[in-house]
Every structure is written in structure tokens, then in C-alpha cells.
Amino acid sequence: MTIHKEGVTAAEILLLRQIHGDDAVIDIVQTKLSTRSHAEELRRLSEIYGPTIVAQAWPGVAPRLPSNLKDAGLLVEEKDPEAEMERITGAMDPALIAVAEAVRGGADPSALA
């Protein structure tokens, strides 16, 4: 089963991998950085996953959580936009691609029907 989840912090990814296994979280793409403090993130994760699992992941009185994917040791896959577009459009009907390109070039969509 695949679940797509957005807005996941680096610390949450590590926690999900601890719970479900290292191969459970894949295709990680960094979109933005969290502005939460370590204490706020610990509290948020404890509310979602329970204080026991969070304490197992980060023991101690005032643990420091990773604040970004690099700090967490998670490889961020930087995708080449052109290669990604080729991957997406490669599975599309060529006629649909031609219509999309015509519309992008300024053609009237109703005249293409």
C-alpha cells in the first residue's frame, strides 16, 4: 500500500522509518523548511505517534531533532525538470500532448476539438 503524505518534517520521516522500516518512506522531495522549535516538534510528534515512540527515537531531557533533510541524513533527490516532464509525458497519448503544446503556444482550445 502506498500513502502520499505532504508537509512531513525531517524528524517525522525518521520516526516513520523507525515505526515502519527504512524502506517505508521513499521518494522524498523537500518543499519547504519547518519553522517549529525542537520543543514544538517533539510535542506535535508525541500527539500524533505517542510519547513512548518519540522518547525511544530521541531520548533525554531536551533532545535536538533534525531541522532539515540534510541534518537527518536523508538524501534529497533533486529532479531535473526536463527529465521529469519527459517521464510524465512519456506515458501520455501523443495527440493529447500535441493539443497541450498548441494551447500553450496560444491556440484556441475550442478550435482544436
N, C-alpha and C positions, 0 to 999 in steps of 0.2 A: 504494500500500500504506500502511495506517495502522498505526502501532505505538503502543500506550498504554504510557507509562512513568511510574512514580511515584518519588518520592524524588530527583528531579533538582535539583541546585543551580543557582543563577543562572549561575554560571560555566560549568557543564556545558551549559546551554541555549545560551549564547553560542558555545561550542565546537561544539555540534551544528549550529548555524546556519552557522558558518564551514565546516564539512565538507559539509553537505548543502544549504545555501542558506537565505536569510532566511525563506522561506515553509515550511520543513521542520518547524518546531516551532510548533504552534498550540494554541489552547485551553489556555493556561497558567493554572493556578489555584494560588495559593500556599496551602500547607497547614501548613508549619512552617519555621523557620529553622535552617540548619545551624550546628552548634557547632564545626566544624573550623576550625583555623587556616589561614592562607593557605598555609603550607608543606605542611600535611597535605592540603589540597585539591589543590594542584599535584601532589603525589606520587600521589594517588588518580587524578586525571585522566591523568597520564602512564602509569600502569599500565594504564588502560583503553584510551586512544586513542593512546598512544605519545608519547615525549618531544618528538619533532620538531614535531608539530602543536600541542602545548601551548606550546612555545617560540615558535612563529610567532604564536600568539594573545597571549601575554604574554611578550615578550622582556625580558631584563635579569636581573640577579643575584637580586633579591628583589622580584618583581612583586607588585602588590596586585590581588587578584581581587575582583570584586563580591561582597558578602556577602549581598545580598538582591536581589529583582527590581527594586526602585526604583533601586538603585545601578547595576544592569545596563542601565537604560533600557528595561526590558521592562514593557509595560502589563499590569497585573493586572486582569483582568475581574472586577469584583465583581458577582456574580449575585444578583438579587432572589429570595429563596427561594420566594415565592409564584409568580412568573413561571416559575421553573424547574420547580416542581411542575406548573403548567399545561402547560408544554411536554412534560413526561414523560407526564402522564396524558391529554393530548390524543390520543395515539396508542393509548390503551388502550381495550378493549371497555367500553362503559358499564355492562354487567352486572357485570363484574369490579370496576369502581370502586365500584358500589353495595354489593357484598359486602365490599370492603375498608373502606368507610366504616361499614358496620354492625358489623363486627368491632371497628373502632377505637372505636365507640360502646358496646361491651360485649356485643354479641350473641354467642351461642354459634355458632362456625363450623359445627359438625356440624348444627345446625338449619337452616342456610342452603342445604345441599346439595340 
